[in-house]
Amino acid sequence: MNAKLETLAIERQGRVAILRMNRPDKKNAMSPTFFRELPRALEELGRTADVRAVVLTGAGDAFSAGGDIESFDQLKDLADYRAQLQLVENAFHSIERAELPVIAAVNGIAYGGGAEIILFCDFVVASDQARFAFREIRVGLQPGYGLVRAPAIIGAQWTKYLALTGNVIDAQKALAIGLVQELTPHADLLPKALEIAQRIAANPAIAVRVGKRFVNRHQGADGLRETMDPTALLFSTPDHKEGVSAFLQKREPRFS
């Protein structure tokens, strides 16, 4: 990369780039810096002639715990909420519009935005230790982008089940409902993801890009923007403020 990344680390395995969310001390929580760096990293990898596929994973024992809730406290008004949501939308959509196929290798918890981001990847390989949840309801929010993308992948009822309960499902259940395409023992996760990525990298690059682009042809940002105003309003509610306070104080929230 031409510029140093704060929240991501990149390594190479032949024609495959491993893009690692790199905040292990924060369970790879997604900060505004992460949302700015992800599109830039994917764009630059797409311009690198000898890179043909990307594996997205997490450093340490988590894939991603989701949005960095501590950063939510910096958002003060509707303009701030909308700007944050626009930043998230651009980051998630950058995976779909990336020239290269992006394979999620889920090595641990994928909560909130960590579960949403895999919906934008081309497919998902998970460790048998992975866990998935839309936890936004616990801080008075909804997974706006997950609500748009998940029904086509796991169906409307499973989307509502996850979004309205905040319940955690294991990797086996995620495989059964179609959220995950390959399930492996934890120690085999990265080798399995790299094996698939290298198989793709060995195929004609133009044919791979046409395949991805055609399947994603209707996956524009318009649907994502439909969620922006309702989600921005949720940020302004007392329940959201209570949810954030409870999270930071490590107690159960008392919603009104």
C-alpha positions as CSV (number, residue, x, y, z in Angstrom):
1,M,0.0,0.0,0.0
2,N,1.2,3.5,-0.7
3,A,-0.1,4.8,2.6
4,K,0.1,3.2,6.1
5,L,-3.1,1.7,7.3
6,E,-4.1,2.1,11.0
7,T,-6.9,-0.5,11.2
8,L,-6.0,-3.0,8.5
9,A,-3.0,-5.2,7.7
10,I,-2.2,-6.7,4.3
11,E,-0.1,-9.8,3.6
12,R,0.3,-11.8,0.4
13,Q,0.1,-15.5,-0.4
14,G,0.9,-15.6,-4.1
15,R,-1.8,-13.9,-6.0
16,V,-4.1,-13.7,-3.0
17,A,-4.1,-10.8,-0.6
18,I,-5.1,-11.4,3.1
19,L,-6.8,-8.2,4.4
20,R,-6.9,-8.4,8.1
21,M,-9.0,-6.2,10.4
22,N,-6.3,-5.3,12.8
23,R,-7.6,-4.0,16.1
24,P,-7.4,-7.3,18.2
25,D,-7.5,-5.4,21.5
26,K,-10.9,-4.0,20.5
27,K,-12.1,-7.3,18.9
28,N,-11.6,-5.6,15.6
29,A,-14.4,-3.1,16.3
30,M,-15.1,-0.9,13.2
31,S,-14.1,2.7,13.8
32,P,-14.6,5.7,11.4
33,T,-11.0,5.2,10.4
34,F,-11.7,1.6,9.4
35,F,-14.6,2.7,7.2
36,R,-12.4,5.2,5.5
37,E,-9.5,2.8,5.0
38,L,-11.4,-0.2,3.7
39,P,-12.5,1.2,0.3
40,R,-9.0,2.7,-0.2
41,A,-7.4,-0.7,0.5
42,L,-9.7,-2.6,-1.8
43,E,-9.3,-0.1,-4.6
44,E,-5.5,-0.2,-4.4
45,L,-5.5,-4.0,-4.3
46,G,-7.7,-4.0,-7.4
47,R,-5.1,-2.0,-9.2
48,T,-2.3,-4.4,-8.2
49,A,-1.7,-6.5,-11.3
50,D,-0.7,-9.7,-9.7
51,V,-3.5,-9.8,-7.0
52,R,-6.5,-11.8,-8.1
53,A,-8.5,-12.4,-4.9
54,V,-8.8,-11.1,-1.4
55,V,-9.5,-12.9,1.9
56,L,-11.0,-10.7,4.6
57,T,-10.4,-11.9,8.2
58,G,-9.8,-10.6,11.7
59,A,-6.7,-10.4,13.8
60,G,-6.7,-12.2,17.1
61,D,-9.6,-14.3,18.3
62,A,-12.4,-12.2,16.7
63,F,-13.6,-11.5,13.2
64,S,-15.3,-8.2,14.3
65,A,-17.4,-7.2,17.2
66,G,-19.1,-4.6,15.0
67,G,-19.2,-0.9,15.2
68,D,-17.0,0.8,17.7
69,I,-19.6,1.8,20.2
70,E,-17.2,4.2,22.0
71,S,-17.1,6.3,18.9
72,F,-20.9,6.6,18.9
73,D,-20.6,9.1,21.8
74,Q,-18.9,11.5,19.4
75,L,-22.1,11.8,17.2
76,K,-24.1,14.7,18.4
77,D,-26.9,15.4,15.9
78,L,-28.7,14.2,12.8
79,A,-26.0,15.5,10.5
80,D,-23.4,13.5,12.3
81,Y,-25.6,10.4,12.3
82,R,-26.1,10.7,8.5
83,A,-22.4,11.3,7.9
84,Q,-21.5,8.2,9.9
85,L,-24.0,6.1,8.0
86,Q,-22.8,7.4,4.7
87,L,-19.3,6.4,5.6
88,V,-20.5,2.9,6.6
89,E,-22.5,2.5,3.4
90,N,-19.5,3.5,1.2
91,A,-17.3,1.0,3.0
92,F,-19.7,-2.0,2.8
93,H,-20.6,-1.2,-0.8
94,S,-16.9,-1.0,-1.7
95,I,-16.7,-4.8,-1.3
96,E,-19.5,-5.4,-3.8
97,R,-18.1,-2.9,-6.3
98,A,-14.5,-4.2,-5.9
99,E,-13.0,-5.6,-9.0
100,L,-11.6,-8.6,-7.0
101,P,-13.6,-11.3,-5.4
102,V,-13.6,-10.9,-1.6
103,I,-13.9,-14.0,0.6
104,A,-14.8,-13.6,4.3
105,A,-12.9,-15.9,6.6
106,V,-14.7,-15.7,9.9
107,N,-12.4,-16.7,12.7
108,G,-14.5,-15.7,15.7
109,I,-17.4,-13.5,16.7
110,A,-19.1,-11.6,13.9
111,Y,-21.5,-9.3,15.6
112,G,-23.4,-6.2,14.4
113,G,-21.3,-4.7,11.6
114,G,-19.1,-7.8,11.7
115,A,-22.2,-9.9,10.6
116,E,-23.3,-7.2,8.1
117,I,-20.0,-6.9,6.3
118,I,-20.0,-10.6,5.4
119,L,-23.3,-10.0,3.5
120,F,-21.4,-7.9,1.1
121,C,-18.5,-10.4,0.6
122,D,-18.7,-12.7,-2.4
123,F,-19.0,-15.7,-0.1
124,V,-18.1,-16.8,3.5
125,V,-15.9,-19.5,5.0
126,A,-16.3,-19.9,8.8
127,S,-14.4,-21.5,11.6
128,D,-16.5,-23.9,13.7
129,Q,-15.8,-21.4,16.5
130,A,-17.4,-18.5,14.7
131,R,-20.5,-16.9,16.1
132,F,-22.9,-14.5,14.4
133,A,-25.4,-11.9,15.6
134,F,-27.1,-8.6,14.8
135,R,-26.5,-7.0,18.2
136,E,-27.6,-3.5,17.2
137,I,-30.9,-3.9,19.0
138,R,-29.0,-4.0,22.3
139,V,-28.0,-0.3,21.8
140,G,-31.4,0.8,20.4
141,L,-30.4,0.5,16.7
142,Q,-31.0,-1.8,13.8
143,P,-28.5,-3.3,11.3
144,G,-29.7,-1.0,8.5
145,Y,-27.5,-2.4,5.8
146,G,-28.1,-5.9,7.0
147,L,-31.9,-5.4,6.7
148,V,-31.3,-4.6,3.0
149,R,-28.9,-7.4,2.1
150,A,-29.8,-10.3,4.5
151,P,-33.3,-11.2,3.2
152,A,-32.0,-12.2,-0.2
153,I,-29.3,-14.4,1.5
154,I,-31.0,-15.9,4.6
155,G,-34.6,-15.0,4.0
156,A,-37.0,-12.5,5.6
157,Q,-37.8,-14.5,8.7
158,W,-34.3,-15.3,9.7
159,T,-33.4,-11.7,9.1
160,K,-36.1,-10.5,11.4
161,Y,-35.3,-13.2,14.0
162,L,-31.7,-12.0,14.2
163,A,-32.4,-8.3,14.0
164,L,-35.3,-8.3,16.5
165,T,-33.8,-10.6,19.1
166,G,-30.1,-9.9,19.0
167,N,-29.6,-13.6,19.5
168,V,-26.3,-15.3,18.7
169,I,-26.2,-18.3,16.3
170,D,-23.3,-20.7,15.9
171,A,-21.4,-21.5,12.7
172,Q,-23.4,-24.7,12.1
173,K,-26.7,-22.7,12.1
174,A,-25.2,-20.0,10.0
175,L,-24.3,-22.7,7.4
176,A,-27.8,-24.2,7.5
177,I,-29.5,-20.8,6.8
178,G,-27.1,-19.8,4.0
179,L,-25.1,-17.1,5.8
180,V,-22.0,-19.2,5.5
181,Q,-21.0,-21.4,2.5
182,E,-18.1,-23.4,3.9
183,L,-17.5,-24.5,7.5
184,T,-14.1,-25.8,8.7
185,P,-12.3,-26.7,11.9
186,H,-10.8,-23.6,13.4
187,A,-7.2,-24.6,12.6
188,D,-8.1,-25.1,9.0
189,L,-9.9,-21.8,8.4
190,L,-7.3,-19.7,6.7
191,P,-5.8,-22.6,4.7
192,K,-9.3,-23.4,3.4
193,A,-10.1,-19.8,2.5
194,L,-6.7,-19.5,0.8
195,E,-7.3,-22.7,-1.1
196,I,-10.6,-21.4,-2.5
197,A,-9.1,-17.9,-3.2
198,Q,-6.1,-19.5,-5.0
199,R,-8.5,-21.6,-7.1
200,I,-10.2,-18.4,-8.2
201,A,-6.9,-16.6,-8.8
202,A,-5.9,-19.4,-11.2
203,N,-8.9,-18.7,-13.4
204,P,-9.1,-16.1,-16.1
205,A,-9.2,-12.7,-14.3
206,I,-11.6,-11.1,-16.8
207,A,-14.1,-14.0,-16.6
208,V,-14.0,-13.8,-12.8
209,R,-14.7,-10.1,-12.8
210,V,-17.5,-10.5,-15.3
211,G,-19.1,-13.2,-13.1
212,K,-18.9,-11.1,-10.0
213,R,-20.2,-7.9,-11.7
214,F,-23.1,-9.7,-13.4
215,V,-24.4,-11.3,-10.2
216,N,-24.0,-8.0,-8.3
217,R,-25.5,-5.9,-11.1
218,H,-28.6,-5.0,-9.0
219,Q,-26.7,-4.5,-5.8
220,G,-26.3,-0.8,-6.0
221,A,-26.2,1.7,-3.2
222,D,-29.8,2.8,-3.7
223,G,-31.3,0.2,-1.4
224,L,-28.7,0.9,1.2
225,R,-29.6,4.6,1.2
226,E,-33.3,3.7,2.0
227,T,-32.2,2.7,5.5
228,M,-30.2,5.9,6.2
229,D,-33.0,8.2,7.5
230,P,-34.7,5.6,9.7
231,T,-31.3,4.5,11.2
232,A,-30.2,8.1,11.7
233,L,-33.4,8.7,13.7
234,L,-32.7,5.6,15.9
235,F,-29.4,7.2,16.8
236,S,-31.3,10.2,18.2
237,T,-33.5,8.2,20.5
238,P,-33.2,8.0,24.3
239,D,-33.0,4.2,24.0
240,H,-29.9,4.4,21.9
241,K,-28.2,6.7,24.4
242,E,-29.2,4.3,27.2
243,G,-27.9,1.4,25.2
244,V,-24.5,3.0,24.7
245,S,-24.3,4.1,28.4
246,A,-25.1,0.5,29.5
247,F,-22.5,-1.0,27.1
248,L,-19.8,1.4,28.4
249,Q,-20.8,0.8,32.0
250,K,-21.0,-3.0,31.4
251,R,-24.6,-3.3,32.7
252,E,-27.9,-4.4,31.3
253,P,-29.7,-1.5,29.5
254,R,-33.0,-0.2,30.8
255,F,-35.0,0.8,27.7
256,S,-38.0,3.1,28.0
